[in-house]
């Protein structure tokens, strides 16, 4: 399905999110914050999420049902968080009282 055939705010939001994560991966790679291998792994995960969104939208007249939309967003957020951890910009959990803070993700 041509992405221009997909309609609705969920599809548009998901496409924008995928593009944002992709840009973050490209920027991190260009800044040498991540290795080419890490960048490729994250790109593959991001691409699979985008492909899943296209497949769902193609099978539902250009729409993505709420449950599947939230699942795709969760998966994309996991990739984004992994990127943050891999670049050292992920937020940390814990207050340090047990000896340190730990990456959230």
Buried (B, 14 or more C-beta within 10 A) or exposed (E): EEEEEBEBEBBEEBBEBBEEBBEBBEEBBEEEBBEEEBBEBBBEBBEEBBEBBBEBBEEBEBBBEEEBBEBBBEBBEEBBBBBBBBBEEBEEEEEEEEEEEEBEB
